[in-house]
Amino acid sequence: MSVPAKINLSLRVGARRPDGYHDLSTIFHAISLRDEVTVESAPAGSGRTLEVTGGQVDDVPLDDSNLAARASIELARVLGLPEPDLRIHIAKSIPVAGGMAGGSADAAAVLVACRRLWSADIDDAALLQVAAKLGSDVPFSLHGGTARGTGRGEMLTSVLARGELHWVVALNEGTLQTPAVYAEWDRLVESGVAAPGGSDDDLLVALRHGDPADIGPLLANDLQVAALSLKPALQTVLETGLELGAHGGIVSGSGPTVVFLADGRDAALDLAVALSGSGLVRGVRHAVGPVAGAQVIR
Ligand code: C5P
């Protein structure tokens, strides 16, 4: 399975709900930074084995607390099957706890893989429901493309977006835990430093036309102020990318990854080289979007 990272072209955070989640209005966008996930049946009674290779492996749990393992358990439960015996291998390229839904992507890949492995009679709509139960971003990892998310992010409608956008992904040191970033957002709102608001109407029009020069300045992320409050060094990364000619730059989701929208492929490659040379970031990647959601590759 191949499954993409997501970024949020816009992330508007609404009220905190009684269940602890926040109502969102977001525009998800899947980009070509991908994890590869292999799922194989294991001998009966052997349980689940999870192997992770690639960067930041030390930050990934290898037991049933991993969302990918939980995805197989939850799908088996919904299908009325016994606890599955599986070998799951994840080759990670998506940053761990980086604000790009890497864990959600792996869970989405496992859902699609297990459906196929078990020849399960479950349609896409029902699979999306299982995904939503696992996490707010898992349905979009199945869906891919560009889509508006409401509710806590799990209710999706496709967005019309023309052409291919070129992104430079700036990987930053350390991780940010999503609940901590939302808690910091709540604190900033309560103390009057931050306020929710704004409309995505202009961004939706710009996406329909597909000109990065129009889209870039309209990228918006309410959680950025919270991520910057927890990791002030990200401000310099953002400013540097914009000075180097990006049309727009934002913290991705809850961070700490920062993404920049370039004018096209050549501009993205130039920006990637310059950002890498700045010494401010742990690494850079060039990616395009939108791309498809979780897909079987063999
Ligand atoms: O749904 P998921 O498990 O990915 O969410 C992780 C955490 O992010 C939640 O426990 C919650 O603290 C926060 N969150 C939120 N509102 C959302 C989505 C996530 O407060 N809409």
Boltz pocket constraint, residues with backbone or C-beta under 6 A from the ligand:
constraints:
  - pocket:
      binder: B
      contacts: [[A, 20], [A, 21], [A, 22], [A, 23], [A, 24], [A, 134], [A, 135], [A, 136], [A, 137], [A, 151], [A, 152], [A, 153], [A, 178], [A, 179], [A, 180], [A, 182]]
      max_distance: 6.0
